[in-house]
Amino acid sequence: MELQVMTRNLDLPENIREYAVKRMEKLKRYLPTINEGKLEFFYENTRAPKQRFVVQITIDSNGTLIRAQGRDKDIRSAFDDTMDALASRIERYKGKLYDKGRGISLARQGTAIQGEETERRGEVVKNKHFVIKPMSEDEAISQMDLLGHKFFLYLDADTNNLNLLYQRDDGNYGLIEPQIN
């Protein structure tokens, strides 16, 4: 597994880095299809001391992204909390694959899309580029849940159109299907 370790607003002690890399390597036991991982440690000066150290882990398992984030008063506890959350998301992901019998999707050909800048009052402070792959609506819901996002942009495998899936306040999902004139 190719692993990137990044820090922001803190100097990561070497023993914590080694501990984190060692624990991340053990994830291959649970999900052998992990290609790469991104581990981010950062410090935020918050009012609550128990929220100051933040750890975010993102793994890529054959195009499926799984992300978890944890906060705590010390960096090691924040990492352990994040690993626990990630392990439960991996188990949920594996359970969904097993229960639905999907296995690996046949439509794994990804096409890259790039975000376009639009005019608004605020300033664009972050620009993301990602590979998008054709998937069904159920796969998109699973992916959105695994990432912990409130919305998810995907390419519908049936229609070959971009769709936007979002989670409503009542817990249900909404789907926006744009039409091009």
FIVOZA-634349 format. One record per atom (N, C-alpha, C): residue in three letters; z, y, x; atom name; residue number from 1. Coordinates in Angstrom, 2 decimals. Atoms other than C-alpha are relative to their C-alpha. Example, Ala and Ser with C-alpha at 12.3 -4.5 7.8 and 13.67 -1.06 7.14 Angstrom:
ALA, 0.00, -1.19, 0.89, N, 1
ALA, 7.80, -4.50, 12.30, CA, 1
ALA, 0.00, 1.20, 0.90, C, 1
SER, -0.06, -1.19, -0.82, N, 2
SER, 7.14, -1.06, 13.67, CA, 2
SER, 0.73, 1.09, -0.77, C, 2
END
This chain:
MET, 0.00, -1.18, 0.85, N, 1
MET, 0.00, 0.00, 0.00, CA, 1
MET, 0.00, 1.24, 0.89, C, 1
GLU, 0.05, -1.27, -0.71, N, 2
GLU, -0.95, 3.43, 1.31, CA, 2
GLU, 1.02, 0.93, -0.66, C, 2
LEU, -1.08, -0.80, 0.54, N, 3
LEU, 2.11, 5.67, 0.88, CA, 3
LEU, 0.03, 1.38, 0.63, C, 3
GLN, -0.14, -1.38, -0.46, N, 4
GLN, 2.29, 9.46, 1.13, CA, 4
GLN, 1.41, 0.46, -0.33, C, 4
VAL, -1.34, -0.54, 0.20, N, 5
VAL, 5.74, 11.00, 1.59, CA, 5
VAL, -0.09, 1.51, 0.22, C, 5
MET, 0.10, -1.46, -0.08, N, 6
MET, 5.90, 14.73, 0.86, CA, 6
MET, 1.36, 0.61, -0.33, C, 6
THR, -1.24, -0.72, 0.29, N, 7
THR, 8.78, 17.22, 0.86, CA, 7
THR, -0.33, 1.45, -0.30, C, 7
ARG, 0.15, -1.42, 0.32, N, 8
ARG, 9.22, 20.71, -0.50, CA, 8
ARG, 1.41, 0.60, -0.06, C, 8
ASN, -1.28, -0.73, -0.03, N, 9
ASN, 12.12, 23.11, 0.18, CA, 9
ASN, 1.16, -0.81, 0.56, C, 9
LEU, -1.08, 0.72, -0.64, N, 10
LEU, 14.09, 20.58, 2.21, CA, 10
LEU, -0.53, -0.79, 1.19, C, 10
ASP, 0.30, 0.86, -1.13, N, 11
ASP, 14.15, 18.63, 5.45, CA, 11
ASP, 0.55, -1.38, -0.33, C, 11
LEU, -0.39, 1.35, 0.38, N, 12
LEU, 14.21, 14.92, 4.65, CA, 12
LEU, 0.54, -0.74, 1.21, C, 12
PRO, -0.55, 0.77, -1.12, N, 13
PRO, 16.56, 12.94, 6.91, CA, 13
PRO, -0.81, -1.28, 0.21, C, 13
GLU, 0.81, 1.17, -0.33, N, 14
GLU, 14.81, 10.07, 8.70, CA, 14
GLU, 0.54, -1.27, -0.65, C, 14
ASN, -0.56, 1.22, 0.61, N, 15
ASN, 17.24, 7.45, 7.32, CA, 15
ASN, -0.37, -0.08, -1.48, C, 15
ILE, 0.40, -0.02, 1.41, N, 16
ILE, 16.39, 8.51, 3.74, CA, 16
ILE, -1.49, -0.34, -0.11, C, 16
ARG, 1.44, 0.30, 0.00, N, 17
ARG, 12.65, 8.39, 4.53, CA, 17
ARG, -0.22, -1.50, 0.19, C, 17
GLU, 0.14, 1.44, -0.26, N, 18
GLU, 12.98, 4.85, 5.96, CA, 18
GLU, 0.47, -0.82, -1.19, C, 18
TYR, -0.54, 0.68, 1.17, N, 19
TYR, 15.11, 3.75, 2.99, CA, 19
TYR, -1.02, 0.04, -1.15, C, 19
ALA, 0.96, -0.18, 1.09, N, 20
ALA, 12.55, 5.14, 0.53, CA, 20
ALA, -1.26, -0.84, 0.23, C, 20
VAL, 1.21, 0.77, -0.30, N, 21
VAL, 9.56, 3.55, 2.28, CA, 21
VAL, 0.27, -1.49, -0.17, C, 21
LYS, -0.36, 1.41, 0.11, N, 22
LYS, 11.35, 0.20, 2.44, CA, 22
LYS, 0.08, -0.43, -1.47, C, 22
ARG, -0.11, 0.32, 1.43, N, 23
ARG, 12.16, 0.28, -1.30, CA, 23
ARG, -1.36, 0.06, -0.69, C, 23
MET, 1.33, -0.12, 0.60, N, 24
MET, 8.63, 1.40, -2.18, CA, 24
MET, -0.85, -1.24, 0.33, C, 24
GLU, 0.76, 1.19, -0.38, N, 25
GLU, 7.15, -1.56, -0.26, CA, 25
GLU, 0.39, -1.20, -0.86, C, 25
LYS, -0.46, 1.11, 0.84, N, 26
LYS, 9.22, -3.90, -2.44, CA, 26
LYS, -0.64, 0.02, -1.39, C, 26
LEU, 0.66, -0.07, 1.31, N, 27
LEU, 7.33, -2.67, -5.52, CA, 27
LEU, -1.18, -0.96, -0.09, C, 27
LYS, 1.14, 0.94, -0.02, N, 28
LYS, 4.44, -4.93, -4.45, CA, 28
LYS, 0.39, -1.35, -0.60, C, 28
ARG, -0.46, 1.26, 0.59, N, 29
ARG, 6.57, -7.88, -5.59, CA, 29
ARG, -0.17, 0.02, -1.53, C, 29
TYR, 0.05, -0.13, 1.45, N, 30
TYR, 6.62, -6.57, -9.16, CA, 30
TYR, -1.43, 0.22, -0.50, C, 30
LEU, 1.35, -0.33, 0.41, N, 31
LEU, 3.07, -5.27, -9.31, CA, 31
LEU, -0.90, -0.06, 1.24, C, 31
PRO, 0.76, 0.16, -1.23, N, 32
PRO, 0.80, -6.65, -6.57, CA, 32
PRO, -1.28, 0.83, 0.08, C, 32
THR, 1.25, -0.75, 0.01, N, 33
THR, -2.16, -4.48, -7.60, CA, 33
THR, 0.18, 1.47, 0.38, C, 33
ILE, -0.24, -1.39, -0.38, N, 34
ILE, -0.59, -1.25, -6.30, CA, 34
ILE, -0.86, 0.33, 1.23, C, 34
ASN, 0.87, -0.40, -1.11, N, 35
ASN, -3.18, 0.49, -4.10, CA, 35
ASN, 0.65, 1.07, 0.85, C, 35
GLU, -0.58, -1.12, -0.74, N, 36
GLU, -1.38, 3.68, -3.17, CA, 36
GLU, 1.17, 0.58, -0.77, C, 36
GLY, -1.16, -0.63, 0.60, N, 37
GLY, 1.78, 5.62, -3.82, CA, 37
GLY, 0.23, 1.37, 0.59, C, 37
LYS, -0.33, -1.36, -0.45, N, 38
LYS, 2.93, 9.21, -3.60, CA, 38
LYS, 1.46, 0.24, -0.33, C, 38
LEU, -1.44, -0.20, 0.12, N, 39
LEU, 6.58, 10.01, -3.04, CA, 39
LEU, 0.30, 1.44, 0.37, C, 39
GLU, -0.28, -1.41, -0.22, N, 40
GLU, 7.73, 13.61, -3.40, CA, 40
GLU, 1.50, 0.26, -0.13, C, 40
PHE, -1.39, -0.43, 0.01, N, 41
PHE, 11.18, 14.93, -2.52, CA, 41
PHE, 0.02, 1.51, -0.01, C, 41
PHE, -0.14, -1.44, -0.09, N, 42
PHE, 12.13, 18.50, -3.32, CA, 42
PHE, 1.34, 0.46, -0.53, C, 42
TYR, -1.27, -0.62, 0.35, N, 43
TYR, 15.09, 20.77, -3.78, CA, 43
TYR, -0.28, 1.21, -0.88, C, 43
GLU, 0.11, -1.15, 0.90, N, 44
GLU, 15.44, 23.22, -6.68, CA, 44
GLU, 1.38, 0.62, -0.13, C, 44
ASN, -1.27, -0.70, 0.11, N, 45
ASN, 18.14, 25.83, -6.82, CA, 45
ASN, 0.30, 0.25, -1.48, C, 45
THR, -0.30, -0.09, 1.43, N, 46
THR, 19.34, 25.18, -10.39, CA, 46
THR, 1.46, 0.33, -0.21, C, 46
ARG, -1.40, -0.30, 0.33, N, 47
ARG, 22.52, 26.18, -12.16, CA, 47
ARG, 0.85, -1.26, 0.04, C, 47
ALA, -0.74, 1.26, 0.03, N, 48
ALA, 23.56, 22.57, -12.64, CA, 48
ALA, -0.15, -0.71, 1.35, C, 48
PRO, 0.09, 0.64, -1.31, N, 49
PRO, 24.41, 21.02, -9.26, CA, 49
PRO, -0.54, -1.44, -0.07, C, 49
LYS, 0.47, 1.38, 0.14, N, 50
LYS, 23.55, 17.55, -10.62, CA, 50
LYS, -1.51, -0.09, -0.17, C, 50
GLN, 1.45, -0.03, 0.22, N, 51
GLN, 19.91, 18.62, -11.03, CA, 51
GLN, -0.76, 0.53, 1.21, C, 51
ARG, 0.62, -0.72, -1.11, N, 52
ARG, 19.17, 20.08, -7.59, CA, 52
ARG, -1.02, -0.80, 0.79, C, 52
PHE, 0.94, 0.81, -0.76, N, 53
PHE, 17.46, 17.20, -5.81, CA, 53
PHE, -0.91, -0.74, -0.98, C, 53
VAL, 0.99, 0.60, 0.90, N, 54
VAL, 14.27, 15.99, -7.48, CA, 54
VAL, -0.89, -0.94, 0.81, C, 54
VAL, 0.89, 0.98, -0.61, N, 55
VAL, 12.26, 12.89, -6.61, CA, 55
VAL, -1.03, -0.40, -1.05, C, 55
GLN, 1.08, 0.41, 0.89, N, 56
GLN, 8.88, 12.12, -8.16, CA, 56
GLN, -0.84, -1.04, 0.71, C, 56
ILE, 0.78, 1.09, -0.56, N, 57
ILE, 7.02, 8.87, -7.56, CA, 57
ILE, -1.19, -0.26, -0.91, C, 57
THR, 1.22, 0.35, 0.74, N, 58
THR, 3.43, 8.17, -8.62, CA, 58
THR, -0.65, -1.15, 0.73, C, 58
ILE, 0.70, 1.13, -0.61, N, 59
ILE, 1.75, 4.83, -8.01, CA, 59
ILE, -1.32, -0.21, -0.74, C, 59
ASP, 1.32, 0.30, 0.54, N, 60
ASP, -1.86, 3.79, -8.56, CA, 60
ASP, -0.21, -1.50, 0.08, C, 60
SER, 0.22, 1.43, 0.08, N, 61
SER, -2.45, 0.24, -9.71, CA, 61
SER, -1.38, -0.24, -0.59, C, 61
ASN, 1.38, 0.20, 0.42, N, 62
ASN, -6.21, -0.31, -9.85, CA, 62
ASN, -0.46, 1.04, -1.03, C, 62
GLY, 0.45, -1.08, 0.87, N, 63
GLY, -6.80, 3.06, -11.50, CA, 63
GLY, 0.99, 0.39, -1.07, C, 63
THR, -1.03, -0.35, 0.97, N, 64
THR, -3.73, 3.04, -13.76, CA, 64
THR, 1.13, 0.70, 0.74, C, 64
LEU, -1.06, -0.76, -0.65, N, 65
LEU, -1.26, 5.73, -12.77, CA, 65
LEU, 1.31, -0.19, -0.74, C, 65
ILE, -1.34, 0.12, 0.56, N, 66
ILE, 2.46, 5.18, -13.31, CA, 66
ILE, 0.89, 0.97, 0.76, C, 66
ARG, -0.77, -1.07, -0.62, N, 67
ARG, 4.84, 8.07, -12.67, CA, 67
ARG, 1.42, 0.00, -0.56, C, 67
ALA, -1.39, -0.16, 0.40, N, 68
ALA, 8.61, 8.56, -12.76, CA, 68
ALA, 0.61, 1.14, 0.80, C, 68
GLN, -0.67, -1.11, -0.66, N, 69
GLN, 10.89, 11.46, -11.89, CA, 69
GLN, 1.50, -0.11, -0.26, C, 69
GLY, -1.45, 0.03, 0.14, N, 70
GLY, 14.63, 11.66, -11.28, CA, 70
GLY, 0.63, 1.20, 0.68, C, 70
ARG, -0.75, -1.12, -0.56, N, 71
ARG, 17.19, 14.36, -10.54, CA, 71
ARG, 1.45, -0.43, 0.18, C, 71
ASP, -1.42, 0.28, -0.21, N, 72
ASP, 20.68, 14.18, -9.10, CA, 72
ASP, 0.57, 0.99, 1.00, C, 72
LYS, -0.68, -0.92, -0.91, N, 73
LYS, 23.24, 15.95, -6.93, CA, 73
LYS, -0.27, -0.31, 1.46, C, 73
ASP, 0.39, 0.32, -1.37, N, 74
ASP, 22.19, 14.07, -3.78, CA, 74
ASP, -1.33, -0.74, 0.00, C, 74
ILE, 1.37, 0.48, -0.08, N, 75
ILE, 18.80, 12.92, -2.59, CA, 75
ILE, -0.12, -1.50, -0.18, C, 75
ARG, 0.07, 1.46, 0.13, N, 76
ARG, 19.56, 9.20, -2.37, CA, 76
ARG, 0.21, -0.45, -1.44, C, 76
SER, -0.23, 0.33, 1.41, N, 77
SER, 20.93, 9.03, -5.91, CA, 77
SER, -1.20, 0.35, -0.86, C, 77
ALA, 1.20, -0.40, 0.74, N, 78
ALA, 17.91, 10.93, -7.21, CA, 78
ALA, -1.12, -1.01, 0.23, C, 78
PHE, 1.02, 1.01, -0.29, N, 79
PHE, 15.62, 8.44, -5.44, CA, 79
PHE, 0.29, -1.30, -0.72, C, 79
ASP, -0.36, 1.25, 0.67, N, 80
ASP, 17.53, 5.44, -6.81, CA, 80
ASP, -0.25, 0.09, -1.51, C, 80
ASP, 0.25, -0.19, 1.43, N, 81
ASP, 17.37, 6.85, -10.36, CA, 81
ASP, -1.50, -0.05, -0.30, C, 81
THR, 1.45, -0.01, 0.19, N, 82
THR, 13.64, 7.42, -9.99, CA, 82
THR, -0.57, -1.40, 0.16, C, 82
MET, 0.47, 1.38, -0.19, N, 83
MET, 13.08, 3.89, -8.68, CA, 83
MET, 0.34, -0.86, -1.21, C, 83
ASP, -0.38, 0.75, 1.20, N, 84
ASP, 14.99, 2.47, -11.66, CA, 84
ASP, -0.94, 0.33, -1.17, C, 84
ALA, 0.91, -0.41, 1.07, N, 85
ALA, 12.85, 4.50, -14.06, CA, 85
ALA, -1.40, -0.56, 0.24, C, 85
LEU, 1.32, 0.53, -0.32, N, 86
LEU, 9.68, 3.42, -12.25, CA, 86
LEU, -0.06, -1.51, -0.25, C, 86
ALA, -0.03, 1.45, 0.22, N, 87
ALA, 10.71, -0.25, -12.36, CA, 87
ALA, -0.08, -0.32, -1.49, C, 87
SER, 0.07, 0.26, 1.44, N, 88
SER, 11.24, -0.06, -16.13, CA, 88
SER, -1.39, 0.33, -0.54, C, 88
ARG, 1.37, -0.31, 0.43, N, 89
ARG, 7.83, 1.61, -16.57, CA, 89
ARG, -0.98, -1.08, 0.43, C, 89
ILE, 0.86, 1.09, -0.47, N, 90
ILE, 6.20, -1.11, -14.47, CA, 90
ILE, 0.18, -1.22, -0.91, C, 90
GLU, -0.25, 1.14, 0.88, N, 91
GLU, 7.87, -3.79, -16.61, CA, 91
GLU, -0.64, 0.22, -1.37, C, 91
ARG, 0.62, -0.32, 1.29, N, 92
ARG, 6.70, -2.02, -19.78, CA, 92
ARG, -1.51, -0.14, 0.09, C, 92
TYR, 1.44, 0.10, -0.22, N, 93
TYR, 3.18, -1.79, -18.37, CA, 93
TYR, -0.43, -1.46, 0.07, C, 93
LYS, 0.34, 1.41, -0.12, N, 94
LYS, 3.12, -5.46, -17.41, CA, 94
LYS, 0.16, -0.71, -1.34, C, 94
GLY, -0.19, 0.60, 1.32, N, 95
GLY, 4.48, -6.40, -20.83, CA, 95
GLY, -1.13, 0.34, -0.95, C, 95
LYS, 1.11, -0.39, 0.87, N, 96
LYS, 1.77, -4.44, -22.60, CA, 96
LYS, -1.26, -0.75, 0.38, C, 96
LEU, 1.18, 0.75, -0.43, N, 97
LEU, -0.91, -6.12, -20.50, CA, 97
LEU, 0.10, -1.45, -0.47, C, 97
TYR, -0.18, 1.39, 0.37, N, 98
TYR, 0.55, -9.54, -21.23, CA, 98
TYR, -0.09, -0.17, -1.51, C, 98
ASP, -0.04, 0.12, 1.45, N, 99
ASP, 1.21, -8.96, -24.94, CA, 99
ASP, -1.38, 0.18, -0.63, C, 99
LYS, 1.29, -0.28, 0.62, N, 100
LYS, -2.21, -7.56, -25.70, CA, 100
LYS, -1.12, -0.82, 0.61, C, 100
GLY, 1.01, 0.85, -0.61, N, 101
GLY, -4.05, -9.94, -23.39, CA, 101
GLY, -1.18, 0.76, 0.57, C, 101
ARG, 1.12, -0.81, -0.48, N, 102
ARG, -6.13, -7.13, -21.97, CA, 102
ARG, -0.38, -0.34, 1.42, C, 102
GLY, 0.33, 0.23, -1.40, N, 103
GLY, -5.85, -7.91, -18.30, CA, 103
GLY, -0.70, 1.21, 0.58, C, 103
ILE, 0.74, -1.10, -0.62, N, 104
ILE, -8.26, -5.83, -16.29, CA, 104
ILE, -1.17, 0.37, -0.90, C, 104
SER, 1.06, -0.49, 0.86, N, 105
SER, -10.59, -3.71, -18.36, CA, 105
SER, -1.36, -0.18, 0.65, C, 105
LEU, 1.36, 0.14, -0.53, N, 106
LEU, -14.32, -4.33, -17.98, CA, 106
LEU, -0.60, 1.35, 0.31, C, 106
ALA, 0.55, -1.34, -0.18, N, 107
ALA, -14.96, -0.60, -18.11, CA, 107
ALA, 0.79, 0.75, 1.06, C, 107
ARG, -0.77, -0.60, -1.09, N, 108
ARG, -13.41, 0.24, -14.73, CA, 108
ARG, -0.83, 0.95, 0.86, C, 108
GLN, 0.83, -0.89, -0.80, N, 109
GLN, -16.23, 2.47, -13.52, CA, 109
GLN, 0.47, 1.42, -0.25, C, 109
GLY, -0.52, -1.36, 0.16, N, 110
GLY, -14.59, 5.86, -12.95, CA, 110
GLY, -1.02, 1.04, 0.38, C, 110
THR, 0.82, -1.15, -0.37, N, 111
THR, -16.40, 9.13, -12.91, CA, 111
THR, 0.94, 1.17, 0.20, C, 111
ALA, -0.89, -1.11, -0.31, N, 112
ALA, -14.80, 12.17, -11.37, CA, 112
ALA, -0.34, 1.18, -0.89, C, 112
ILE, 0.19, -1.25, 0.71, N, 113
ILE, -14.27, 15.26, -13.46, CA, 113
ILE, 0.84, 1.05, 0.70, C, 113
GLN, -0.74, -1.08, -0.64, N, 114
GLN, -13.13, 18.59, -12.20, CA, 114
GLN, 0.29, 1.05, -1.04, C, 114
GLY, -0.39, -1.03, 0.96, N, 115
GLY, -11.21, 21.20, -14.13, CA, 115
GLY, -0.74, 1.29, 0.25, C, 115
GLU, 0.66, -1.29, -0.11, N, 116
GLU, -12.98, 24.46, -14.85, CA, 116
GLU, 1.02, 1.09, -0.28, C, 116
GLU, -0.90, -1.12, 0.23, N, 117
GLU, -11.18, 27.75, -14.65, CA, 117
GLU, -0.44, 0.77, -1.24, C, 117
THR, 0.29, -0.79, 1.19, N, 118
THR, -10.95, 29.68, -17.90, CA, 118
THR, 0.81, 1.28, 0.07, C, 118
GLU, -0.72, -1.27, -0.01, N, 119
GLU, -9.92, 33.27, -18.50, CA, 119
GLU, 1.14, -0.05, -0.99, C, 119
ARG, -1.17, -0.09, 0.85, N, 120
ARG, -6.43, 33.73, -19.89, CA, 120
ARG, 0.87, 1.12, 0.53, C, 120
ARG, -0.91, -1.05, -0.44, N, 121
ARG, -3.60, 36.17, -19.64, CA, 121
ARG, 0.69, -0.37, 1.30, C, 121
GLY, -0.71, 0.45, -1.19, N, 122
GLY, -1.71, 34.12, -17.07, CA, 122
GLY, -0.95, -0.34, 1.13, C, 122
GLU, 0.76, 0.35, -1.19, N, 123
GLU, -2.83, 33.03, -13.67, CA, 123
GLU, 0.03, -1.51, 0.17, C, 123
VAL, 0.04, 1.43, -0.26, N, 124
VAL, -3.92, 29.51, -12.80, CA, 124
VAL, 0.79, -0.25, 1.29, C, 124
VAL, -0.85, 0.24, -1.15, N, 125
VAL, -1.19, 28.26, -10.48, CA, 125
VAL, -0.14, -1.41, 0.54, C, 125
LYS, 0.20, 1.36, -0.45, N, 126
LYS, -2.19, 24.61, -10.25, CA, 126
LYS, -1.33, -0.50, -0.54, C, 126
ASN, 1.30, 0.52, 0.38, N, 127
ASN, -5.57, 22.93, -10.32, CA, 127
ASN, -0.02, -1.47, 0.36, C, 127
LYS, 0.00, 1.44, -0.26, N, 128
LYS, -5.83, 19.14, -10.68, CA, 128
LYS, -1.40, -0.56, -0.10, C, 128
HIS, 1.24, 0.76, 0.03, N, 129
HIS, -8.77, 16.88, -9.94, CA, 129
HIS, 0.41, -1.46, -0.10, C, 129
PHE, -0.35, 1.40, 0.13, N, 130
PHE, -8.68, 13.27, -11.04, CA, 130
PHE, -1.22, -0.81, -0.42, C, 130
VAL, 1.07, 0.92, 0.37, N, 131
VAL, -10.88, 10.26, -11.58, CA, 131
VAL, 0.30, -0.48, -1.42, C, 131
ILE, -0.18, 0.42, 1.38, N, 132
ILE, -11.42, 9.36, -15.21, CA, 132
ILE, -0.81, -1.26, -0.22, C, 132
LYS, 0.67, 1.27, 0.24, N, 133
LYS, -12.34, 5.91, -16.45, CA, 133
LYS, -0.11, -0.24, -1.50, C, 133
PRO, 0.13, 0.32, 1.42, N, 134
PRO, -13.60, 4.63, -19.80, CA, 134
PRO, 1.14, -0.91, -0.44, C, 134
MET, -1.08, 0.83, 0.52, N, 135
MET, -10.82, 3.17, -21.94, CA, 135
MET, 0.07, 0.14, -1.51, C, 135
SER, -0.19, -0.05, 1.44, N, 136
SER, -9.83, 2.46, -25.51, CA, 136
SER, 1.15, 0.96, -0.33, C, 136
GLU, -1.08, -0.88, 0.45, N, 137
GLU, -7.45, 4.58, -27.56, CA, 137
GLU, 1.37, -0.59, 0.33, C, 137
ASP, -1.27, 0.66, -0.32, N, 138
ASP, -4.66, 2.00, -27.09, CA, 138
ASP, 0.32, 0.08, 1.49, C, 138
GLU, -0.21, -0.12, -1.44, N, 139
GLU, -5.15, 2.02, -23.32, CA, 139
GLU, 0.41, 1.42, 0.37, C, 139
ALA, -0.34, -1.40, -0.27, N, 140
ALA, -4.99, 5.84, -23.35, CA, 140
ALA, 1.44, 0.28, -0.39, C, 140
ILE, -1.40, -0.18, 0.42, N, 141
ILE, -1.69, 5.76, -25.28, CA, 141
ILE, 0.93, -0.62, 1.03, C, 141
SER, -0.82, 0.67, -1.02, N, 142
SER, -0.28, 3.27, -22.78, CA, 142
SER, 0.05, 0.81, 1.29, C, 142
GLN, 0.07, -0.79, -1.23, N, 143
GLN, -1.45, 5.36, -19.82, CA, 143
GLN, 0.82, 1.28, -0.14, C, 143
MET, -0.75, -1.23, 0.22, N, 144
MET, 0.02, 8.54, -21.34, CA, 144
MET, 1.51, -0.27, 0.05, C, 144
ASP, -1.42, 0.36, -0.02, N, 145
ASP, 3.37, 6.80, -21.89, CA, 145
ASP, 0.46, -0.33, 1.42, C, 145
LEU, -0.37, 0.36, -1.36, N, 146
LEU, 3.38, 5.41, -18.34, CA, 146
LEU, 0.12, 1.22, 0.90, C, 146
LEU, -0.07, -1.23, -0.79, N, 147
LEU, 2.75, 8.88, -16.92, CA, 147
LEU, 1.13, 0.91, -0.47, C, 147
GLY, -1.05, -0.85, 0.54, N, 148
GLY, 5.39, 10.43, -19.16, CA, 148
GLY, -0.52, 1.36, -0.43, C, 148
HIS, 0.60, -1.27, 0.41, N, 149
HIS, 2.99, 13.14, -20.34, CA, 149
HIS, 0.00, 0.13, -1.52, C, 149
LYS, 0.11, -0.28, 1.43, N, 150
LYS, 2.68, 14.76, -23.76, CA, 150
LYS, -1.46, 0.02, -0.45, C, 150
PHE, 1.42, 0.05, 0.34, N, 151
PHE, -1.14, 14.71, -23.60, CA, 151
PHE, -0.74, -0.79, 1.07, C, 151
PHE, 0.77, 0.81, -0.95, N, 152
PHE, -3.86, 12.66, -21.94, CA, 152
PHE, -1.49, 0.15, -0.32, C, 152
LEU, 1.45, -0.13, 0.12, N, 153
LEU, -7.58, 13.27, -21.37, CA, 153
LEU, -0.64, -1.29, 0.49, C, 153
TYR, 0.64, 1.25, -0.41, N, 154
TYR, -9.74, 10.15, -21.30, CA, 154
TYR, -1.43, -0.08, -0.52, C, 154
LEU, 1.38, 0.25, 0.41, N, 155
LEU, -13.30, 8.90, -21.65, CA, 155
LEU, 0.00, -1.22, -0.91, C, 155
ASP, 0.02, 1.08, 0.98, N, 156
ASP, -13.72, 6.79, -24.79, CA, 156
ASP, -1.06, -1.03, 0.40, C, 156
ALA, 0.91, 1.05, -0.44, N, 157
ALA, -15.28, 3.44, -23.84, CA, 157
ALA, -1.10, -0.28, -1.03, C, 157
ASP, 0.98, 0.28, 1.05, N, 158
ASP, -17.07, 3.11, -27.20, CA, 158
ASP, -1.04, 1.10, -0.13, C, 158
THR, 0.91, -1.11, 0.26, N, 159
THR, -18.57, 6.58, -27.59, CA, 159
THR, -0.47, 0.71, 1.27, C, 159
ASN, 0.30, -0.67, -1.26, N, 160
ASN, -18.67, 7.70, -23.93, CA, 160
ASN, 0.25, 1.51, -0.06, C, 160
ASN, -0.37, -1.41, 0.14, N, 161
ASN, -17.15, 11.06, -25.01, CA, 161
ASN, 1.41, 0.21, 0.53, C, 161
LEU, -1.35, -0.36, -0.40, N, 162
LEU, -14.12, 12.85, -23.61, CA, 162
LEU, 0.85, 0.23, -1.24, C, 162
ASN, -0.94, -0.20, 1.09, N, 163
ASN, -11.13, 12.73, -25.95, CA, 163
ASN, 1.32, 0.47, 0.57, C, 163
LEU, -1.33, -0.46, -0.41, N, 164
LEU, -7.74, 14.41, -25.77, CA, 164
LEU, 1.02, -0.58, -0.96, C, 164
LEU, -1.07, 0.63, 0.77, N, 165
LEU, -4.76, 12.40, -26.96, CA, 165
LEU, 1.27, 0.78, 0.25, C, 165
TYR, -1.25, -0.73, -0.20, N, 166
TYR, -1.46, 14.19, -27.55, CA, 166
TYR, 1.09, -0.57, -0.90, C, 166
GLN, -1.14, 0.47, 0.78, N, 167
GLN, 2.01, 13.35, -28.79, CA, 167
GLN, 0.53, 1.13, -0.86, C, 167
ARG, -0.46, -1.01, 0.95, N, 168
ARG, 3.13, 15.21, -31.87, CA, 168
ARG, 1.53, 0.06, 0.00, C, 168
ASP, -1.45, -0.17, 0.05, N, 169
ASP, 6.66, 16.51, -32.48, CA, 169
ASP, 0.68, -1.09, -0.83, C, 169
ASP, -0.59, 1.04, 0.84, N, 170
ASP, 7.21, 13.80, -35.12, CA, 170
ASP, -0.06, -1.39, 0.65, C, 170
GLY, 0.06, 1.27, -0.72, N, 171
GLY, 6.58, 11.05, -32.51, CA, 171
GLY, -1.32, -0.73, -0.13, C, 171
ASN, 1.33, 0.61, 0.16, N, 172
ASN, 3.09, 10.13, -33.73, CA, 172
ASN, -0.96, 0.62, 1.01, C, 172
TYR, 1.01, -0.49, -0.93, N, 173
TYR, -0.13, 10.81, -31.83, CA, 173
TYR, -1.11, 0.73, -0.75, C, 173
GLY, 1.17, -0.69, 0.52, N, 174
GLY, -3.00, 13.19, -32.42, CA, 174
GLY, -1.14, -0.21, 0.97, C, 174
LEU, 1.18, 0.21, -0.83, N, 175
LEU, -6.55, 12.83, -31.14, CA, 175
LEU, -1.00, 1.12, -0.26, C, 175
ILE, 1.02, -1.04, 0.09, N, 176
ILE, -8.98, 15.64, -30.43, CA, 176
ILE, -1.28, -0.58, 0.58, C, 176
GLU, 1.30, 0.52, -0.41, N, 177
GLU, -12.61, 14.51, -30.28, CA, 177
GLU, -1.01, 1.14, -0.02, C, 177
PRO, 0.94, -1.12, -0.02, N, 178
PRO, -14.79, 17.41, -29.13, CA, 178
PRO, -1.44, -0.47, -0.22, C, 178
GLN, 1.41, 0.28, 0.22, N, 179
GLN, -18.41, 17.53, -30.22, CA, 179
GLN, -0.82, 1.08, 0.69, C, 179
ILE, 0.84, -0.93, -0.75, N, 180
ILE, -21.07, 19.09, -28.05, CA, 180
ILE, -1.25, 0.29, -0.82, C, 180
ASN, 1.20, -0.39, 0.78, N, 181
ASN, -23.83, 21.04, -29.84, CA, 181
ASN, -1.22, -0.02, 0.87, C, 181
END
